[in-house]
Amino acid sequence: MVERPQLLDDVDAVLAAVAGPDHREADPIAGRERFYKQRVTDKVRWLRVVVDFNKRPGLVVTAFIQRKNPARDQ
């Protein structure tokens, strides 16, 4: 099921967030990591991509836009 179909048009941005994140952190679920990329066109928003590495290859389990700067929570 695709819950955020608008991001299907932005697969390159999702892949860029994983390949070269501006911020990266562990997810509360074991074996998952969060990758963040600040949006190029909107410096206020961040793209969060959660990848599950419990199986190979890793699987993107969700991707969404958020306003909250993830680095400020550290």
PyMOL Python script that loads the backbone (N, CA, C, O; Angstrom):
from pymol import cmd

cmd.read_pdbstr("""\
ATOM      1  N   MET A   1       0.834  -1.171   0.000  1.00  0.00           N
ATOM      2  CA  MET A   1       0.000   0.000   0.000  1.00  0.00           C
ATOM      3  C   MET A   1       0.888   1.247   0.000  1.00  0.00           C
ATOM      4  O   MET A   1       1.894   1.293   0.708  1.00  0.00           O
ATOM      5  N   VAL A   2       0.528   2.229  -0.769  1.00  0.00           N
ATOM      6  CA  VAL A   2       1.254   3.486  -0.827  1.00  0.00           C
ATOM      7  C   VAL A   2       0.446   4.535  -0.073  1.00  0.00           C
ATOM      8  O   VAL A   2      -0.642   4.920  -0.500  1.00  0.00           O
ATOM      9  N   GLU A   3       0.994   4.996   1.061  1.00  0.00           N
ATOM     10  CA  GLU A   3       0.282   5.960   1.881  1.00  0.00           C
ATOM     11  C   GLU A   3       0.643   7.402   1.560  1.00  0.00           C
ATOM     12  O   GLU A   3      -0.091   8.317   1.933  1.00  0.00           O
ATOM     13  N   ARG A   4       1.753   7.618   0.880  1.00  0.00           N
ATOM     14  CA  ARG A   4       2.169   8.970   0.512  1.00  0.00           C
ATOM     15  C   ARG A   4       2.496   9.003  -0.979  1.00  0.00           C
ATOM     16  O   ARG A   4       3.661   9.115  -1.363  1.00  0.00           O
ATOM     17  N   PRO A   5       1.469   8.904  -1.813  1.00  0.00           N
ATOM     18  CA  PRO A   5       1.721   8.811  -3.261  1.00  0.00           C
ATOM     19  C   PRO A   5       2.427  10.031  -3.844  1.00  0.00           C
ATOM     20  O   PRO A   5       3.055   9.924  -4.897  1.00  0.00           O
ATOM     21  N   GLN A   6       2.340  11.193  -3.185  1.00  0.00           N
ATOM     22  CA  GLN A   6       3.005  12.385  -3.712  1.00  0.00           C
ATOM     23  C   GLN A   6       4.518  12.217  -3.766  1.00  0.00           C
ATOM     24  O   GLN A   6       5.174  12.855  -4.590  1.00  0.00           O
ATOM     25  N   LEU A   7       5.089  11.372  -2.907  1.00  0.00           N
ATOM     26  CA  LEU A   7       6.530  11.157  -2.925  1.00  0.00           C
ATOM     27  C   LEU A   7       6.976  10.191  -4.006  1.00  0.00           C
ATOM     28  O   LEU A   7       8.174  10.070  -4.259  1.00  0.00           O
ATOM     29  N   LEU A   8       6.046   9.502  -4.649  1.00  0.00           N
ATOM     30  CA  LEU A   8       6.415   8.629  -5.767  1.00  0.00           C
ATOM     31  C   LEU A   8       6.980   9.437  -6.925  1.00  0.00           C
ATOM     32  O   LEU A   8       7.769   8.925  -7.719  1.00  0.00           O
ATOM     33  N   ASP A   9       6.577  10.703  -7.021  1.00  0.00           N
ATOM     34  CA  ASP A   9       7.111  11.584  -8.062  1.00  0.00           C
ATOM     35  C   ASP A   9       8.473  12.149  -7.676  1.00  0.00           C
ATOM     36  O   ASP A   9       9.105  12.829  -8.484  1.00  0.00           O
ATOM     37  N   ASP A  10       8.926  11.887  -6.482  1.00  0.00           N
ATOM     38  CA  ASP A  10      10.173  12.454  -5.989  1.00  0.00           C
ATOM     39  C   ASP A  10      11.116  11.357  -5.467  1.00  0.00           C
ATOM     40  O   ASP A  10      11.780  11.530  -4.446  1.00  0.00           O
ATOM     41  N   VAL A  11      11.160  10.238  -6.182  1.00  0.00           N
ATOM     42  CA  VAL A  11      12.006   9.114  -5.784  1.00  0.00           C
ATOM     43  C   VAL A  11      13.471   9.527  -5.728  1.00  0.00           C
ATOM     44  O   VAL A  11      14.215   9.045  -4.874  1.00  0.00           O
ATOM     45  N   ASP A  12      13.894  10.410  -6.625  1.00  0.00           N
ATOM     46  CA  ASP A  12      15.289  10.870  -6.614  1.00  0.00           C
ATOM     47  C   ASP A  12      15.631  11.570  -5.304  1.00  0.00           C
ATOM     48  O   ASP A  12      16.737  11.409  -4.788  1.00  0.00           O
ATOM     49  N   ALA A  13      14.703  12.338  -4.763  1.00  0.00           N
ATOM     50  CA  ALA A  13      14.933  13.024  -3.487  1.00  0.00           C
ATOM     51  C   ALA A  13      15.037  12.018  -2.345  1.00  0.00           C
ATOM     52  O   ALA A  13      15.866  12.180  -1.450  1.00  0.00           O
ATOM     53  N   VAL A  14      14.215  10.998  -2.369  1.00  0.00           N
ATOM     54  CA  VAL A  14      14.267   9.954  -1.342  1.00  0.00           C
ATOM     55  C   VAL A  14      15.624   9.251  -1.394  1.00  0.00           C
ATOM     56  O   VAL A  14      16.259   9.047  -0.360  1.00  0.00           O
ATOM     57  N   LEU A  15      16.057   8.889  -2.575  1.00  0.00           N
ATOM     58  CA  LEU A  15      17.357   8.224  -2.728  1.00  0.00           C
ATOM     59  C   LEU A  15      18.507   9.149  -2.330  1.00  0.00           C
ATOM     60  O   LEU A  15      19.487   8.698  -1.738  1.00  0.00           O
ATOM     61  N   ALA A  16      18.391  10.444  -2.652  1.00  0.00           N
ATOM     62  CA  ALA A  16      19.429  11.413  -2.280  1.00  0.00           C
ATOM     63  C   ALA A  16      19.530  11.564  -0.767  1.00  0.00           C
ATOM     64  O   ALA A  16      20.623  11.751  -0.231  1.00  0.00           O
ATOM     65  N   ALA A  17      18.404  11.483  -0.085  1.00  0.00           N
ATOM     66  CA  ALA A  17      18.418  11.585   1.379  1.00  0.00           C
ATOM     67  C   ALA A  17      19.183  10.421   1.992  1.00  0.00           C
ATOM     68  O   ALA A  17      19.908  10.603   2.970  1.00  0.00           O
ATOM     69  N   VAL A  18      19.032   9.240   1.432  1.00  0.00           N
ATOM     70  CA  VAL A  18      19.730   8.061   1.953  1.00  0.00           C
ATOM     71  C   VAL A  18      21.204   8.091   1.550  1.00  0.00           C
ATOM     72  O   VAL A  18      22.071   7.739   2.350  1.00  0.00           O
ATOM     73  N   ALA A  19      21.486   8.501   0.338  1.00  0.00           N
ATOM     74  CA  ALA A  19      22.866   8.507  -0.161  1.00  0.00           C
ATOM     75  C   ALA A  19      23.719   9.607   0.460  1.00  0.00           C
ATOM     76  O   ALA A  19      24.915   9.413   0.678  1.00  0.00           O
ATOM     77  N   GLY A  20      23.118  10.756   0.745  1.00  0.00           N
ATOM     78  CA  GLY A  20      23.873  11.882   1.285  1.00  0.00           C
ATOM     79  C   GLY A  20      23.038  12.704   2.237  1.00  0.00           C
ATOM     80  O   GLY A  20      22.682  13.841   1.925  1.00  0.00           O
ATOM     81  N   PRO A  21      22.717  12.149   3.400  1.00  0.00           N
ATOM     82  CA  PRO A  21      21.842  12.860   4.328  1.00  0.00           C
ATOM     83  C   PRO A  21      22.501  14.083   4.961  1.00  0.00           C
ATOM     84  O   PRO A  21      23.718  14.127   5.140  1.00  0.00           O
ATOM     85  N   ASP A  22      21.679  15.067   5.293  1.00  0.00           N
ATOM     86  CA  ASP A  22      22.152  16.225   6.056  1.00  0.00           C
ATOM     87  C   ASP A  22      22.180  15.891   7.547  1.00  0.00           C
ATOM     88  O   ASP A  22      22.887  16.531   8.326  1.00  0.00           O
ATOM     89  N   HIS A  23      21.411  14.896   7.925  1.00  0.00           N
ATOM     90  CA  HIS A  23      21.379  14.419   9.312  1.00  0.00           C
ATOM     91  C   HIS A  23      20.978  12.948   9.274  1.00  0.00           C
ATOM     92  O   HIS A  23      20.209  12.520   8.414  1.00  0.00           O
ATOM     93  N   ARG A  24      21.512  12.187  10.220  1.00  0.00           N
ATOM     94  CA  ARG A  24      21.227  10.744  10.274  1.00  0.00           C
ATOM     95  C   ARG A  24      21.153  10.328  11.734  1.00  0.00           C
ATOM     96  O   ARG A  24      21.940  10.794  12.558  1.00  0.00           O
ATOM     97  N   GLU A  25      20.196   9.439  12.059  1.00  0.00           N
ATOM     98  CA  GLU A  25      20.064   8.985  13.437  1.00  0.00           C
ATOM     99  C   GLU A  25      19.399   7.618  13.479  1.00  0.00           C
ATOM    100  O   GLU A  25      18.766   7.189  12.514  1.00  0.00           O
ATOM    101  N   ALA A  26      19.551   6.947  14.604  1.00  0.00           N
ATOM    102  CA  ALA A  26      18.892   5.654  14.795  1.00  0.00           C
ATOM    103  C   ALA A  26      17.394   5.871  14.974  1.00  0.00           C
ATOM    104  O   ALA A  26      16.965   6.889  15.517  1.00  0.00           O
ATOM    105  N   ASP A  27      16.618   4.922  14.521  1.00  0.00           N
ATOM    106  CA  ASP A  27      15.176   4.924  14.718  1.00  0.00           C
ATOM    107  C   ASP A  27      14.896   4.174  16.024  1.00  0.00           C
ATOM    108  O   ASP A  27      15.700   3.327  16.415  1.00  0.00           O
ATOM    109  N   PRO A  28      13.793   4.455  16.706  1.00  0.00           N
ATOM    110  CA  PRO A  28      13.470   3.702  17.922  1.00  0.00           C
ATOM    111  C   PRO A  28      13.285   2.196  17.689  1.00  0.00           C
ATOM    112  O   PRO A  28      13.432   1.407  18.622  1.00  0.00           O
ATOM    113  N   ILE A  29      12.969   1.798  16.467  1.00  0.00           N
ATOM    114  CA  ILE A  29      12.822   0.380  16.144  1.00  0.00           C
ATOM    115  C   ILE A  29      14.201  -0.168  15.750  1.00  0.00           C
ATOM    116  O   ILE A  29      14.862   0.374  14.864  1.00  0.00           O
ATOM    117  N   ALA A  30      14.619  -1.231  16.409  1.00  0.00           N
ATOM    118  CA  ALA A  30      15.935  -1.833  16.159  1.00  0.00           C
ATOM    119  C   ALA A  30      16.100  -2.209  14.695  1.00  0.00           C
ATOM    120  O   ALA A  30      15.185  -2.744  14.069  1.00  0.00           O
ATOM    121  N   GLY A  31      17.293  -1.918  14.155  1.00  0.00           N
ATOM    122  CA  GLY A  31      17.597  -2.274  12.782  1.00  0.00           C
ATOM    123  C   GLY A  31      17.173  -1.241  11.759  1.00  0.00           C
ATOM    124  O   GLY A  31      17.364  -1.434  10.558  1.00  0.00           O
ATOM    125  N   ARG A  32      16.599  -0.145  12.229  1.00  0.00           N
ATOM    126  CA  ARG A  32      16.162   0.931  11.325  1.00  0.00           C
ATOM    127  C   ARG A  32      16.974   2.190  11.574  1.00  0.00           C
ATOM    128  O   ARG A  32      17.446   2.433  12.685  1.00  0.00           O
ATOM    129  N   GLU A  33      17.129   2.987  10.524  1.00  0.00           N
ATOM    130  CA  GLU A  33      17.792   4.282  10.634  1.00  0.00           C
ATOM    131  C   GLU A  33      16.957   5.341   9.952  1.00  0.00           C
ATOM    132  O   GLU A  33      16.217   5.067   9.007  1.00  0.00           O
ATOM    133  N   ARG A  34      17.092   6.561  10.453  1.00  0.00           N
ATOM    134  CA  ARG A  34      16.411   7.714   9.859  1.00  0.00           C
ATOM    135  C   ARG A  34      17.429   8.568   9.127  1.00  0.00           C
ATOM    136  O   ARG A  34      18.491   8.892   9.659  1.00  0.00           O
ATOM    137  N   PHE A  35      17.090   8.926   7.907  1.00  0.00           N
ATOM    138  CA  PHE A  35      17.920   9.786   7.074  1.00  0.00           C
ATOM    139  C   PHE A  35      17.128  11.060   6.778  1.00  0.00           C
ATOM    140  O   PHE A  35      15.957  10.998   6.401  1.00  0.00           O
ATOM    141  N   TYR A  36      17.773  12.207   6.950  1.00  0.00           N
ATOM    142  CA  TYR A  36      17.103  13.480   6.729  1.00  0.00           C
ATOM    143  C   TYR A  36      17.841  14.294   5.672  1.00  0.00           C
ATOM    144  O   TYR A  36      19.071  14.334   5.640  1.00  0.00           O
ATOM    145  N   LYS A  37      17.074  14.931   4.824  1.00  0.00           N
ATOM    146  CA  LYS A  37      17.642  15.827   3.809  1.00  0.00           C
ATOM    147  C   LYS A  37      16.833  17.113   3.840  1.00  0.00           C
ATOM    148  O   LYS A  37      15.606  17.094   3.736  1.00  0.00           O
ATOM    149  N   GLN A  38      17.532  18.224   3.985  1.00  0.00           N
ATOM    150  CA  GLN A  38      16.831  19.505   3.945  1.00  0.00           C
ATOM    151  C   GLN A  38      16.410  19.781   2.515  1.00  0.00           C
ATOM    152  O   GLN A  38      17.207  19.649   1.586  1.00  0.00           O
ATOM    153  N   ARG A  39      15.168  20.160   2.347  1.00  0.00           N
ATOM    154  CA  ARG A  39      14.630  20.359   1.001  1.00  0.00           C
ATOM    155  C   ARG A  39      15.338  21.516   0.311  1.00  0.00           C
ATOM    156  O   ARG A  39      15.492  22.592   0.889  1.00  0.00           O
ATOM    157  N   VAL A  40      15.761  21.296  -0.905  1.00  0.00           N
ATOM    158  CA  VAL A  40      16.498  22.306  -1.671  1.00  0.00           C
ATOM    159  C   VAL A  40      15.608  23.504  -1.969  1.00  0.00           C
ATOM    160  O   VAL A  40      16.067  24.644  -1.898  1.00  0.00           O
ATOM    161  N   THR A  41      14.350  23.267  -2.299  1.00  0.00           N
ATOM    162  CA  THR A  41      13.453  24.359  -2.676  1.00  0.00           C
ATOM    163  C   THR A  41      12.782  25.008  -1.481  1.00  0.00           C
ATOM    164  O   THR A  41      12.206  26.088  -1.618  1.00  0.00           O
ATOM    165  N   ASP A  42      12.838  24.385  -0.317  1.00  0.00           N
ATOM    166  CA  ASP A  42      12.172  24.906   0.865  1.00  0.00           C
ATOM    167  C   ASP A  42      13.055  24.606   2.074  1.00  0.00           C
ATOM    168  O   ASP A  42      12.996  23.506   2.624  1.00  0.00           O
ATOM    169  N   LYS A  43      13.861  25.563   2.487  1.00  0.00           N
ATOM    170  CA  LYS A  43      14.841  25.341   3.557  1.00  0.00           C
ATOM    171  C   LYS A  43      14.197  25.128   4.923  1.00  0.00           C
ATOM    172  O   LYS A  43      14.894  24.813   5.888  1.00  0.00           O
ATOM    173  N   VAL A  44      12.894  25.291   5.022  1.00  0.00           N
ATOM    174  CA  VAL A  44      12.203  25.110   6.290  1.00  0.00           C
ATOM    175  C   VAL A  44      11.838  23.649   6.511  1.00  0.00           C
ATOM    176  O   VAL A  44      11.743  23.197   7.652  1.00  0.00           O
ATOM    177  N   ARG A  45      11.639  22.928   5.456  1.00  0.00           N
ATOM    178  CA  ARG A  45      11.156  21.552   5.567  1.00  0.00           C
ATOM    179  C   ARG A  45      12.275  20.537   5.363  1.00  0.00           C
ATOM    180  O   ARG A  45      13.275  20.798   4.694  1.00  0.00           O
ATOM    181  N   TRP A  46      12.068  19.382   5.962  1.00  0.00           N
ATOM    182  CA  TRP A  46      13.009  18.271   5.891  1.00  0.00           C
ATOM    183  C   TRP A  46      12.312  17.039   5.345  1.00  0.00           C
ATOM    184  O   TRP A  46      11.147  16.785   5.651  1.00  0.00           O
ATOM    185  N   LEU A  47      13.022  16.285   4.546  1.00  0.00           N
ATOM    186  CA  LEU A  47      12.533  14.997   4.080  1.00  0.00           C
ATOM    187  C   LEU A  47      13.110  13.943   5.025  1.00  0.00           C
ATOM    188  O   LEU A  47      14.328  13.851   5.173  1.00  0.00           O
ATOM    189  N   ARG A  48      12.242  13.141   5.671  1.00  0.00           N
ATOM    190  CA  ARG A  48      12.686  12.053   6.538  1.00  0.00           C
ATOM    191  C   ARG A  48      12.421  10.736   5.821  1.00  0.00           C
ATOM    192  O   ARG A  48      11.308  10.473   5.366  1.00  0.00           O
ATOM    193  N   VAL A  49      13.459   9.917   5.730  1.00  0.00           N
ATOM    194  CA  VAL A  49      13.346   8.588   5.125  1.00  0.00           C
ATOM    195  C   VAL A  49      13.794   7.571   6.170  1.00  0.00           C
ATOM    196  O   VAL A  49      14.900   7.661   6.704  1.00  0.00           O
ATOM    197  N   VAL A  50      12.929   6.607   6.453  1.00  0.00           N
ATOM    198  CA  VAL A  50      13.261   5.551   7.409  1.00  0.00           C
ATOM    199  C   VAL A  50      13.553   4.280   6.616  1.00  0.00           C
ATOM    200  O   VAL A  50      12.742   3.827   5.809  1.00  0.00           O
ATOM    201  N   VAL A  51      14.738   3.718   6.871  1.00  0.00           N
ATOM    202  CA  VAL A  51      15.165   2.505   6.175  1.00  0.00           C
ATOM    203  C   VAL A  51      15.334   1.378   7.184  1.00  0.00           C
ATOM    204  O   VAL A  51      15.949   1.558   8.235  1.00  0.00           O
ATOM    205  N   ASP A  52      14.782   0.218   6.855  1.00  0.00           N
ATOM    206  CA  ASP A  52      14.895  -0.974   7.688  1.00  0.00           C
ATOM    207  C   ASP A  52      16.013  -1.841   7.124  1.00  0.00           C
ATOM    208  O   ASP A  52      15.950  -2.280   5.975  1.00  0.00           O
ATOM    209  N   PHE A  53      17.035  -2.084   7.939  1.00  0.00           N
ATOM    210  CA  PHE A  53      18.183  -2.885   7.520  1.00  0.00           C
ATOM    211  C   PHE A  53      18.170  -4.294   8.122  1.00  0.00           C
ATOM    212  O   PHE A  53      19.180  -4.995   8.077  1.00  0.00           O
ATOM    213  N   ASN A  54      17.034  -4.707   8.682  1.00  0.00           N
ATOM    214  CA  ASN A  54      16.957  -6.041   9.276  1.00  0.00           C
ATOM    215  C   ASN A  54      17.078  -7.141   8.233  1.00  0.00           C
ATOM    216  O   ASN A  54      17.496  -8.251   8.564  1.00  0.00           O
ATOM    217  N   LYS A  55      16.733  -6.873   7.012  1.00  0.00           N
ATOM    218  CA  LYS A  55      16.918  -7.809   5.896  1.00  0.00           C
ATOM    219  C   LYS A  55      17.707  -7.098   4.815  1.00  0.00           C
ATOM    220  O   LYS A  55      17.727  -5.868   4.762  1.00  0.00           O
ATOM    221  N   ARG A  56      18.346  -7.852   3.967  1.00  0.00           N
ATOM    222  CA  ARG A  56      19.114  -7.282   2.853  1.00  0.00           C
ATOM    223  C   ARG A  56      18.397  -7.572   1.557  1.00  0.00           C
ATOM    224  O   ARG A  56      17.944  -8.701   1.367  1.00  0.00           O
ATOM    225  N   PRO A  57      18.272  -6.649   0.684  1.00  0.00           N
ATOM    226  CA  PRO A  57      18.709  -5.261   0.829  1.00  0.00           C
ATOM    227  C   PRO A  57      17.791  -4.497   1.780  1.00  0.00           C
ATOM    228  O   PRO A  57      16.695  -4.950   2.109  1.00  0.00           O
ATOM    229  N   GLY A  58      18.266  -3.323   2.216  1.00  0.00           N
ATOM    230  CA  GLY A  58      17.457  -2.473   3.080  1.00  0.00           C
ATOM    231  C   GLY A  58      16.172  -2.066   2.378  1.00  0.00           C
ATOM    232  O   GLY A  58      16.097  -2.064   1.149  1.00  0.00           O
ATOM    233  N   LEU A  59      15.171  -1.725   3.162  1.00  0.00           N
ATOM    234  CA  LEU A  59      13.857  -1.380   2.631  1.00  0.00           C
ATOM    235  C   LEU A  59      13.424  -0.030   3.175  1.00  0.00           C
ATOM    236  O   LEU A  59      13.433   0.186   4.387  1.00  0.00           O
ATOM    237  N   VAL A  60      13.045   0.881   2.282  1.00  0.00           N
ATOM    238  CA  VAL A  60      12.478   2.156   2.714  1.00  0.00           C
ATOM    239  C   VAL A  60      11.071   1.858   3.229  1.00  0.00           C
ATOM    240  O   VAL A  60      10.209   1.399   2.481  1.00  0.00           O
ATOM    241  N   VAL A  61      10.852   2.126   4.521  1.00  0.00           N
ATOM    242  CA  VAL A  61       9.547   1.827   5.095  1.00  0.00           C
ATOM    243  C   VAL A  61       8.631   3.045   5.120  1.00  0.00           C
ATOM    244  O   VAL A  61       7.409   2.897   5.136  1.00  0.00           O
ATOM    245  N   THR A  62       9.203   4.246   5.122  1.00  0.00           N
ATOM    246  CA  THR A  62       8.391   5.451   5.046  1.00  0.00           C
ATOM    247  C   THR A  62       9.262   6.627   4.628  1.00  0.00           C
ATOM    248  O   THR A  62      10.479   6.625   4.813  1.00  0.00           O
ATOM    249  N   ALA A  63       8.615   7.609   4.072  1.00  0.00           N
ATOM    250  CA  ALA A  63       9.277   8.864   3.709  1.00  0.00           C
ATOM    251  C   ALA A  63       8.221   9.953   3.785  1.00  0.00           C
ATOM    252  O   ALA A  63       7.117   9.804   3.262  1.00  0.00           O
ATOM    253  N   PHE A  64       8.574  11.050   4.442  1.00  0.00           N
ATOM    254  CA  PHE A  64       7.612  12.144   4.552  1.00  0.00           C
ATOM    255  C   PHE A  64       8.327  13.455   4.836  1.00  0.00           C
ATOM    256  O   PHE A  64       9.506  13.474   5.191  1.00  0.00           O
ATOM    257  N   ILE A  65       7.597  14.547   4.674  1.00  0.00           N
ATOM    258  CA  ILE A  65       8.117  15.891   4.879  1.00  0.00           C
ATOM    259  C   ILE A  65       7.758  16.335   6.291  1.00  0.00           C
ATOM    260  O   ILE A  65       6.643  16.108   6.759  1.00  0.00           O
ATOM    261  N   GLN A  66       8.713  16.969   6.964  1.00  0.00           N
ATOM    262  CA  GLN A  66       8.456  17.527   8.289  1.00  0.00           C
ATOM    263  C   GLN A  66       9.103  18.897   8.394  1.00  0.00           C
ATOM    264  O   GLN A  66      10.072  19.181   7.690  1.00  0.00           O
ATOM    265  N   ARG A  67       8.586  19.738   9.255  1.00  0.00           N
ATOM    266  CA  ARG A  67       9.157  21.067   9.486  1.00  0.00           C
ATOM    267  C   ARG A  67      10.234  21.060  10.563  1.00  0.00           C
ATOM    268  O   ARG A  67      11.163  21.867  10.517  1.00  0.00           O
ATOM    269  N   LYS A  68      10.118  20.166  11.521  1.00  0.00           N
ATOM    270  CA  LYS A  68      11.011  20.131  12.675  1.00  0.00           C
ATOM    271  C   LYS A  68      12.431  19.747  12.253  1.00  0.00           C
ATOM    272  O   LYS A  68      12.636  18.753  11.556  1.00  0.00           O
ATOM    273  N   ASN A  69      13.399  20.543  12.683  1.00  0.00           N
ATOM    274  CA  ASN A  69      14.799  20.269  12.408  1.00  0.00           C
ATOM    275  C   ASN A  69      15.246  19.105  13.296  1.00  0.00           C
ATOM    276  O   ASN A  69      15.242  19.237  14.520  1.00  0.00           O
ATOM    277  N   PRO A  70      15.627  17.975  12.710  1.00  0.00           N
ATOM    278  CA  PRO A  70      15.992  16.807  13.521  1.00  0.00           C
ATOM    279  C   PRO A  70      17.243  17.001  14.360  1.00  0.00           C
ATOM    280  O   PRO A  70      17.370  16.387  15.420  1.00  0.00           O
ATOM    281  N   ALA A  71      18.153  17.823  13.920  1.00  0.00           N
ATOM    282  CA  ALA A  71      19.417  18.029  14.642  1.00  0.00           C
ATOM    283  C   ALA A  71      19.193  18.786  15.944  1.00  0.00           C
ATOM    284  O   ALA A  71      20.022  18.689  16.849  1.00  0.00           O
ATOM    285  N   ARG A  72      18.127  19.520  16.068  1.00  0.00           N
ATOM    286  CA  ARG A  72      17.869  20.296  17.289  1.00  0.00           C
ATOM    287  C   ARG A  72      17.380  19.431  18.426  1.00  0.00           C
ATOM    288  O   ARG A  72      17.386  19.871  19.576  1.00  0.00           O
ATOM    289  N   ASP A  73      16.957  18.212  18.141  1.00  0.00           N
ATOM    290  CA  ASP A  73      16.468  17.311  19.181  1.00  0.00           C
ATOM    291  C   ASP A  73      17.593  16.525  19.835  1.00  0.00           C
ATOM    292  O   ASP A  73      17.360  15.832  20.825  1.00  0.00           O
ATOM    293  N   GLN A  74      18.800  16.617  19.306  1.00  0.00           N
ATOM    294  CA  GLN A  74      19.925  15.821  19.796  1.00  0.00           C
ATOM    295  C   GLN A  74      20.485  16.388  21.076  1.00  0.00           C
ATOM    296  O   GLN A  74      21.438  15.841  21.629  1.00  0.00           O
TER     297      GLN A  74
END
""", "prot")
cmd.dss("prot")
cmd.show_as("cartoon", "prot")
cmd.util.cbc("prot")
cmd.orient("prot")
